[in-house]
Amino acid sequence: MFDTLLRNINVATMTEGGAPYGAIMDGAIGVKDGRLAFVGPVTDLPAGASAVEEISGNGIWAFPGFVDCHTHIVYGGNRAREFEERLNGVSYEEIARRGGGILSTVKGTRAASAEELTASAVKRLKRLAADGVTTVEIKSGYGLTLEDEVKMLRAARAAAKEVGLRLRTTFLGAHALPPEYRNDKDGYIAHVCDVMIPAIAKEGLADAVDAFCEGIAFSPEQTARVFDAAKKHGIRVKLHADQLSDLSGGAMAARYQALSADHLEYASATSVRAMADSGTVAVLLPGAFYVLQESKRPPVEMMRKAGVKMALATDANPGSSPVLSLQLMLHMGCTLFGMTPEEALRGITLNGARALGLEAELGSLEVGKQADILLFDISEPAELAYYVGGVPPEKIIRAS
């Protein structure tokens, strides 16, 4: 006896090592107590199987719930004017160096109340949820004071709860240099390590710690200090790595057994090999690549050959990736970065879960995992990447 039983469906389990997409044709899925209790051919269902709710899919496709493993979706204000400036030839780095970019969002975020941040984040999260996202990561990083970073992390929790999404929060205090420390990067990093991380760890507000390791942000040495502090407090790390230049961020992330290294347009062969050896996931962010009109693509073929797991995410943020469709990233991952549709889909399911340390619970349709299920009226899985912006799910089932 199942709580829910889906019959007459094709199942893209997104497991690895078998049929493309882990596909099961003419399959069935049984759900019990929010978990997947049966996944397989309908002919393998136990005799007399029944359920409180039975759904006949009429041959449509079932997928795991999508995982958006890199977002900055809690913030105040917007940066439409900077978007216009970039189109008029002003570089992202120039905007950042004159106090725009991230710091303009810092000003808007500090001015917003927790309630205002929650309300605006709810609107964005609802659009991701309608696209099929059932699990989301949300970073802080636009407050840059302990009070404002905590405010962001709490707003993230409140917004995800209201929308009904599973959440992982990431503390990104080392995102940019706040105006109070304009000429003292090392002093600010000390504050992040000695004050902010301990306080956030004590309250249990973050599942991971992130940093922006780049010429316009923080050096590898400063990033290492942040990671050492996170490790001291038992928090896993992630890294904005090698987006604008090769600072060996991917290799650093690997040394710290990071959950993921994200962006990676300039990642070297050394970094790719290190990530493959450590199991650090490469999170590719085509939205930022597209909006910033970059030309240097991440080394997807090198990652593929090395066996690096690749995820995709929206990088939803007000400046470099104002994107609220994870399915759009499927298409861009294929057309801009050269991923296959199967790789792209695994990037927002199983590998997206890996990038959050949740692969044992989410990301594929396997017995024992959380029952996050999407139903799409398509004829084959590649259609989700084929259509620009994807297609809306017919039904979304979330684990209770």
C-alpha positions in Angstrom: 0.0 0.0 0.0 1.6 3.2 -1.2 0.6 6.8 -0.3 1.0 7.7 -4.0 1.4 5.4 -7.0 2.3 6.7 -10.5 1.7 4.3 -13.4 1.9 4.5 -17.1 5.0 6.8 -17.0 8.5 6.9 -18.4 11.0 7.5 -15.7 14.2 9.5 -16.1 15.8 8.3 -12.9 19.1 10.2 -13.6 21.1 7.4 -12.1 24.5 6.8 -13.6 26.1 3.9 -15.4 23.0 2.4 -17.1 20.7 3.5 -19.9 20.8 7.2 -21.0 19.1 9.4 -18.4 18.7 6.2 -16.3 15.5 5.8 -18.3 12.8 3.2 -17.4 10.2 2.9 -20.1 6.6 2.1 -19.1 7.6 2.5 -15.5 6.0 3.1 -12.1 6.8 5.0 -8.9 5.5 4.3 -5.5 5.8 6.8 -2.6 5.4 6.0 1.1 5.9 8.5 3.9 7.6 11.0 1.6 10.1 8.5 0.3 10.5 6.6 -2.9 9.4 3.0 -2.1 9.3 1.6 -5.6 10.9 2.7 -8.9 10.9 0.4 -11.8 9.1 -1.2 -14.7 5.3 -1.4 -14.1 5.6 -5.2 -14.6 7.7 -5.4 -11.4 5.1 -3.8 -9.2 4.1 -6.2 -6.3 0.9 -8.0 -7.0 -2.1 -6.1 -5.9 -0.2 -2.8 -5.4 -2.5 0.0 -4.6 -2.4 3.5 -3.1 -4.3 6.3 -1.4 -3.7 8.3 -4.6 -3.1 6.8 -8.0 -1.9 8.8 -10.9 -1.9 7.6 -14.5 0.7 9.5 -16.5 -0.5 8.6 -20.0 3.1 8.0 -21.0 4.6 11.3 -19.8 8.1 11.5 -18.3 9.0 11.7 -14.6 12.2 13.3 -13.3 13.7 14.0 -9.9 13.0 17.5 -8.5 15.5 20.0 -9.8 18.3 21.3 -7.5 19.5 24.9 -8.0 22.8 24.6 -6.2 24.1 28.2 -6.5 21.9 31.3 -6.0 22.2 34.8 -4.4 18.4 35.2 -4.4 18.1 37.3 -1.2 19.0 40.9 -1.8 17.7 44.5 -1.8 17.4 46.8 -4.8 18.3 45.9 -8.4 21.1 46.7 -10.8 19.3 47.4 -14.1 21.3 50.6 -14.6 24.5 48.7 -14.4 23.2 46.3 -17.0 22.6 49.3 -19.3 26.2 50.5 -18.6 27.7 47.2 -19.5 25.8 47.3 -22.8 27.4 50.7 -23.4 30.8 49.2 -23.0 31.7 49.6 -19.3 33.3 46.4 -18.0 32.1 44.4 -15.0 35.5 45.0 -13.3 35.3 48.8 -13.8 31.8 49.0 -12.4 33.0 47.0 -9.3 36.1 49.1 -8.8 34.2 52.4 -8.7 31.8 51.2 -5.9 29.1 49.6 -8.1 28.5 45.9 -8.6 28.2 44.0 -5.4 28.6 47.0 -3.2 25.6 48.7 -4.7 23.5 45.7 -3.7 25.2 45.8 -0.3 23.7 49.3 0.2 20.2 48.2 -0.9 20.4 45.0 1.3 21.5 46.8 4.4 18.7 49.3 4.0 16.0 46.6 3.6 14.3 45.0 6.6 14.2 41.3 7.1 10.6 41.3 6.1 11.3 43.2 2.9 14.1 40.8 2.0 11.9 37.8 2.7 9.0 39.2 0.6 11.2 39.9 -2.4 12.9 36.6 -2.2 9.6 34.8 -2.0 8.6 36.3 -5.4 11.8 35.0 -7.0 11.6 31.6 -5.4 8.1 31.1 -6.6 9.3 31.5 -10.2 12.1 28.9 -9.6 9.6 26.6 -8.0 7.2 26.9 -11.0 10.1 25.8 -13.2 10.6 22.6 -11.2 13.1 23.5 -8.5 12.4 21.7 -5.3 15.7 22.3 -3.6 17.7 25.6 -3.5 20.9 26.9 -2.1 20.9 30.6 -1.1 24.0 32.5 -0.2 24.4 35.6 2.0 27.1 38.0 1.0 25.3 41.3 0.4 25.3 42.4 4.0 29.0 42.2 4.9 28.3 43.0 8.6 27.4 40.2 11.1 24.0 41.8 11.7 23.2 42.0 8.0 24.6 38.6 7.0 22.5 37.0 9.7 19.5 39.0 8.5 20.0 37.6 5.0 20.4 34.0 6.2 17.2 34.2 8.3 15.3 35.8 5.4 16.5 32.9 3.2 15.0 30.4 5.6 11.7 32.3 6.0 11.3 32.6 2.2 12.1 29.0 1.4 9.7 27.8 4.1 6.9 30.0 2.7 7.4 28.7 -0.8 7.9 25.1 0.3 11.4 24.5 -1.0 14.1 22.4 0.6 17.0 24.8 1.5 20.7 24.9 2.0 22.2 28.2 3.2 25.8 29.4 2.5 27.6 32.1 4.4 29.5 34.3 1.8 30.9 37.0 4.0 34.1 37.0 1.9 32.1 38.2 -1.2 33.4 41.8 -1.4 35.2 44.4 0.7 32.7 46.5 2.6 33.2 50.3 2.7 34.1 50.2 6.4 37.3 48.2 5.5 38.0 50.1 2.2 41.8 50.0 2.7 42.1 46.9 4.9 41.3 43.6 3.2 43.2 41.6 5.8 41.4 43.3 8.6 38.0 42.4 7.1 39.1 38.8 6.5 40.1 38.6 10.2 36.7 39.9 11.1 35.0 37.3 8.9 37.2 34.5 10.5 37.2 35.6 14.1 33.8 37.1 14.6 31.3 36.3 11.8 32.0 32.6 11.2 32.0 31.7 14.9 28.7 33.6 15.5 27.0 32.0 12.5 28.2 28.6 13.4 27.0 29.0 16.9 23.5 29.7 15.6 23.6 27.0 13.0 22.6 29.4 10.2 24.9 28.1 7.5 25.4 24.7 5.9 28.5 25.9 4.0 31.0 28.8 3.8 31.9 30.3 0.5 34.4 32.9 -0.7 35.0 34.9 -3.9 38.7 34.3 -4.8 39.5 36.7 -7.6 41.6 39.8 -8.3 38.6 42.1 -7.6 37.8 40.3 -4.4 40.1 38.2 -2.2 43.4 36.5 -2.7 44.1 32.7 -2.4 45.9 33.4 0.9 42.9 35.3 2.3 40.5 32.7 1.0 42.5 30.0 2.7 42.1 31.8 6.0 38.4 31.8 5.6 38.4 28.1 4.8 40.6 27.3 7.8 38.1 29.1 10.0 35.2 27.2 8.5 37.0 23.9 9.0 37.7 24.8 12.6 33.9 25.2 13.1 33.0 22.0 11.2 31.4 23.7 8.2 32.0 22.5 4.6 33.2 25.0 2.0 32.5 26.1 -1.5 34.3 28.6 -3.7 33.7 31.2 -6.4 36.7 30.1 -8.4 38.6 31.0 -11.6 35.8 33.1 -13.0 37.8 36.1 -14.4 41.4 34.7 -14.1 43.3 31.6 -13.1 44.2 31.8 -9.5 44.1 28.0 -9.1 40.9 28.3 -7.2 39.7 24.9 -8.4 42.9 23.3 -7.0 42.4 25.2 -3.7 38.8 24.0 -3.4 40.0 20.5 -4.0 42.7 20.8 -1.2 39.9 21.7 1.2 37.6 18.9 0.0 35.1 21.6 -1.0 31.6 20.6 -2.0 32.0 22.6 -5.2 34.1 25.1 -7.1 31.8 27.4 -9.1 32.2 29.4 -12.4 35.6 27.9 -13.5 35.9 29.6 -16.9 39.7 30.0 -16.4 40.3 26.7 -14.5 43.6 25.1 -15.4 44.4 21.4 -16.1 46.0 21.2 -12.7 42.8 22.4 -11.0 40.6 20.1 -13.1 42.8 17.1 -12.1 42.7 18.1 -8.5 38.9 18.4 -8.5 38.5 15.0 -10.1 40.7 13.5 -7.4 38.9 15.2 -4.5 35.3 14.7 -5.8 34.8 18.5 -5.8 31.8 19.3 -8.1 32.3 21.8 -10.9 29.2 24.1 -10.8 28.9 25.8 -14.2 27.0 29.1 -14.4 26.1 30.0 -18.0 23.8 32.8 -16.9 26.7 34.9 -15.7 28.7 34.0 -18.7 25.9 35.2 -21.0 25.0 38.4 -19.1 28.6 39.5 -18.8 29.2 38.6 -22.4 32.3 36.6 -21.6 34.2 34.6 -24.3 36.3 32.2 -22.2 34.3 29.0 -21.7 34.9 26.6 -18.8 36.9 23.6 -19.9 34.0 21.2 -20.2 35.7 18.7 -22.4 38.7 18.6 -20.0 36.4 18.1 -17.1 34.5 15.4 -18.9 37.7 13.4 -19.7 39.0 13.8 -16.1 35.7 12.6 -14.6 34.8 15.8 -12.8 31.1 15.9 -11.9 29.5 18.9 -13.5 26.4 20.7 -12.1 24.5 23.7 -13.4 22.8 26.5 -11.5 21.1 29.8 -12.1 23.6 31.9 -10.1 20.4 34.0 -9.6 21.7 37.5 -8.5 20.9 41.1 -9.3 24.1 41.9 -11.2 25.7 39.3 -13.3 22.9 36.7 -13.6 19.4 38.0 -13.1 18.0 34.5 -14.0 15.0 32.8 -12.6 14.8 29.7 -14.8 16.9 26.7 -14.1 15.5 25.1 -17.3 17.0 28.0 -19.3 20.4 27.0 -17.8 19.9 23.5 -19.4 19.7 25.1 -22.8 22.6 27.4 -22.2 24.7 24.7 -20.7 24.4 22.8 -24.0 24.6 25.7 -26.5 27.1 27.9 -24.7 29.3 25.4 -22.9 29.0 22.2 -25.0 27.3 20.0 -22.5 25.1 17.2 -23.7 21.4 17.3 -22.8 22.0 14.3 -20.5 25.0 16.0 -18.8 22.9 19.2 -18.4 20.0 17.4 -16.8 22.2 15.5 -14.5 23.7 18.9 -13.6 20.4 20.1 -12.2 19.5 16.8 -10.5 22.1 14.3 -9.2 25.2 16.5 -9.6 23.3 19.6 -8.3 22.5 17.5 -5.2 26.2 16.5 -4.9 27.2 20.1 -5.0 25.2 20.5 -1.7 26.3 17.2 -0.2 22.7 15.9 -0.6 23.2 13.1 -3.2 22.3 10.4 -0.7 18.8 12.0 -0.3 18.1 13.8 -3.6 18.9 14.1 -7.2 17.8 10.8 -8.6 14.7 8.6 -8.5 15.9 5.7 -6.4 14.3 3.7 -3.6 14.9 5.3 -0.3 15.4 8.9 -1.5 13.1 11.8 -0.9 10.1 11.7 -3.2 10.6 15.0 -5.1 9.1 14.1 -8.6 8.4 16.2 -11.6 6.1 15.2 -14.4 6.6 16.6 -17.9 4.4 16.1 -21.0 7.3 15.5 -23.4 8.3 12.7 -25.7 11.9 12.4 -24.7 14.1 13.9 -21.9 16.3 16.0 -24.3 13.2 18.2 -24.9 13.8 20.0 -21.6 17.2 21.2 -22.9 16.0 21.6 -26.5 13.3 24.3 -25.7 14.8 27.7 -24.9 13.5 28.1 -21.3 12.2 24.5 -21.1 8.6 23.5 -20.6 6.4 23.8 -17.5 5.9 20.7 -15.4 2.5 19.1 -15.5 2.7 18.2 -11.9 5.2 18.7 -9.0 5.3 16.2 -6.1 7.4 17.3 -3.1 8.3 15.0 -0.3 6.2 15.9 2.8 
